[in-house]
């Protein structure tokens, strides 16, 4: 393999004979990740799926240590360890035996475009055709209602009948979002999901959101991921949340208020859907015009509902009787 960049080092086996992996899952820590969705899911995949390191990024070239201040341990009278940041590309195999890549670790502070180019090079070397990501965003929603998601893709046709919740907005960028943009410009299909996390749980691990992220990733990418442990963890976190609410009247009132707002919003969306269906059933301008022409020719040929009998909205041809009698 001729792939080379000062930003990463390929493992010997990967450099000698790279194994194809057409999907890249990106999980960069440091930016928005309400409910610890991104980090929990990535660590779960590394704990449960067969994997190997194929490339390691040089974080000294990418990270601002003074702004992040990685943690160290001081024990009595000496230092014992240091949480050195890392950014690693793994090759994993999903539950169905399909290989994919996972880029997991700290989000770069510097040289974003060079970082994107390095990821692009690695993608070409391993035959990557699609990129996908998942993270959590804080929303004014209650944990007692179904977890919502915002899905996005460089080709919206892969989203099916998904209805966007947001219009056009300006948001702070991230290395993850720049990867979505630049790799799509290079011809890759990029997809992602932002899971809606109750704002009061944004700083804690919210299991239901992690499960929703895993389900959405499987739906978008076709991966088969192990979720049994995630579902069990989600049940435990729900139990802890309910225990805390049982002893906190103020927090319970907040949740009840969010439930009312959520239910009101859902009812409004349902009403819009019903209205849209009613509008869709209204006759078109051409149909109305045809009915009016039929009425001018023969007022009795149009029934009480405004439909031209026998022929629907189309006027009868010349020489015909206009639709016959009523049933």
N, C-alpha and C positions, 0 to 999 in steps of 0.2 A: 504494500500500500504506500502511495506517495503522499498521503495526507500529512501536512506538517503545519504547525502553528506554534509560536512562542507561548501561547496561552494554555496549551494542554499537552499532556504526555500520554501517548497510547501505550497500553499494556502490550507486552511482547507478542502474546498469542493473537491479539486483535490486530496488531500491525502486520503480522505475518499472514494471517488468513481470516479476515473479517467474516463473521456469520451474518447474513442478511437479517434485518429487523425492520419491516416497513412502517412501523408506527413509533413515534417519539412522544412519550408522556413527560411533560415539563412540570417540575415542582420546585420552585425557587422560594426560599424562605427570606423574610425580612420586610416584605410589603404586606398589604392588606390580606388578612387571613382570619376572618372572624370565625369563632368556634373551633379554631385549630384544625380546620378541615384539610388543608393542603398537607401539613406536616404529619398529621395522624394517618392519613391515607397512604402517604409514601412510606412511612415507617412500617405500616401494616403489610404492605406489599413486599418489602424487603424481609420481613419476619416470616412470611408465609409462602413465598414463591422462590423457586430455584433462580439464582442470579449469580453474576460475576461482574467484576469491574472491568470496563474496557478502555476508559480514559479518565484522567484526573486533571482538573484545571489548576493552574498556578494562581492561587488566591492572592498571593503577594502582589500580583499585577492588577488585581481587580477590586480589592477590598480596602476601605478606609477604616483602619483599625481604631483610630482615635475617636471616630464618631460611634463606633459599635461597642468598643471596650469589651472584648471577649472575657468571660469570667475565668478567674483563677481560684485555686484553693490555697489558703494559708492555714497551716496547722501548727498552732502553738508558737513555734519559733522558726518555721521555714515554709517555703512554698512546696506544694506536693504535685499539683497538676495544672494543666491549662487547656481550656476548651478551644482548641484551634479550629477555626472555620474551615469548611471543605466544600467543594463543588465537584461532584463525581457523576460520570456517565456509566450506568449499569446496563447490562443486557439481562432481561428477565424472560421467563417462560410462563405464560398464563396457565390457568387450570385446564385448558383444552390443548395445551402443547404448542401454542403459537408464541413465537418470540416477539419481544418489543423492547424498546430502549426506555430507560428512566433517567432523566437528568434531574438530580436532586442535590440540594445544598443551598448555600448562601447566595442571595441575589448580588450580582456585581454592583459596586458603587461607581466604578470607572470603566471607560472604554466599551461602552455598550455596543457600538457598531462593530468593533473588532471582535467582541464576544459573539455577536450574532453571526458574523462571518465564520468564526471558528465552529459554531454549532452547525452552520450550513455545510461546511466541509465534512464534518463528521456524519451528517445526514447523508451526503452523497456517497461517502465511503461505505455506509451500512445499508444503503438502498431505502432510506426513509422517504415515504411518499405522503405521510400524514402526520400532523402534530395535534396533540390534545392536551388540555390542562383543566384543572378544577381548583376552586378556592371558595372561601366564604366571604360574604359581605354583610355588614350589620344592617338590619331593617327593623322598622317599627311593626313587628309581627309577634304573635304569641307562640310559645313553644307547644301549646295545646292544639294547634291546627296543623294540617299537612304542610310539610316543608316545601316551599316554592323554589324555583330555579329560574335563572336567566341564562338562556343558551345563545351561543353565537357561533358563526362559522364564516369563512371566507367565501363559501358557496352556500347561500341560504337554502338551496334546494335540499340539502342533506338534513335540514331541521324539520322537514315534513310540515305538518299543519300547526307548528308552534306559532303562537301569537306573541310578538314582543311586548314587554311591559313598558319599556322606555322608548322615547324618541331619540333624536340626536342630542347628545350632551357632550360637554368638554370635561374630561377627567384627568387626574394626575397619571402620568405614564409610569410604566414599570418595565424592567427588562423582559418580563414575561409577555406583556402586551406588545412590546417592540418585536419580539420573536414572532408573534402572531402576524404582525403586519409585514415584516420583511420576508419571512418564509413564504407567505402567500404571494408576495410580489415575485418570488423566485419560482412559483408554479406549484408549490405544495398546497394541499388542502389543510387548513388549520381550523380547529374546532375547540370550543371550551364551554365550561359551565360555571356560573357563579351561584352558589347556594345561599338562599336567604336565611340568615341567622338572627334570632331575636337579639336586639341590641343589648339587652341586659345580660346576655350570655356570650357576648363577643369575645371576652378575654378568657373564657374557659372552654374546655373541650365539650362540644355539643355533639353527642353520638348520632342523633337522628340526622344531622346535617352531613356527617361523614358517610352514612349509609346512602343518603340521597345523592351525594357526589359520586359514590361508587356505581350506583344504579345508572346515573346519567352518563358516566364515562362508558359503561358497558353498552348502553343504548347508542351512543354516538360512534364508538370505535369498533364495536364487535368483540372487544376483549371479554374473556370469561374470568372474573375475579372472585376470590374467596371472600364471602361476606358474613359467614356464620358468626365469627368472633365479633365483627363490627356490630351486628344486630344485637348480640348479647350485651356488648358494651353500651349500646344506645339505651337498652332497657335499664341498666344500672344508673346511667346518668339521669334518665327521667325520674327514677325513684329518688335520687338525691335532690333533684330540683323540687319535687313535690314535698319532701321532708322540710326543706328550707321554707317553702311557701306556707306550710302549715303553721309555722311559728312567726311569720312576718306578715302582719296585716297590711302594711303599706305596700309591700311587694305584690301581695295578692291582688290588691286594688288596681295596681298598674297592669297586671296581666288581664284582669277582667275588663279593664278599659280597652286594651289592645284587642281582646276577643270581640268586643262589640264593634270596633272599627273594622276589623278583618271581616266579620260576618256581613257588615253593611256594604263593604267593598265587593265581596263575592256576590251578594244579592244584586248589586248594581250591575255587575258584569253579566249576571244571568238575565237580567231584564234587557240589557243591550242585545244579548244573543237572541232573545225572543223577539225583540223589535226588528232585528236584522232579518230573522226568518219571516216575519210578517211582511216586511218590505220586499223581500225576495219573491213572495207569492203575489205581489201586486202585478197587474197587467202592465206590459210595456207600452210606450207611446204608440208603437206601431199597432199593437193589439187594440188599444183604445180607439185609434183612428179607424181601424178596420170595422170595429163594432159600430162606430158612429156612422160610417158609410152604409153599413147594412141597415141601420135604423132609418136613415134617410130614404133608402129604397123601399123598405117595408117595416114600419114601426112594430108590427106584431111578430116579426121574425126574431126579436131580441127578448130573451126571457127576463125574469125579474132580477136575476143576478148580474145582468149586463152581458151575458154570453150569448153569442149567436148560435141558436139551436142547431144541432146536427153537424155543424162544421167548426165548433169551438170559436176561437177568436178570428178565424179567417172568413172573410165575406164569401157568400155563395157565388159561384161562377155564373156568368150571364146565361140565361135560359133555364136556370134551375129555380125551384119554388121557394128557396130561402130556408129550408130546414124542416118542413113538415110541422105537424101538430105537437102539442105538449104531451108529456107522459104523465 
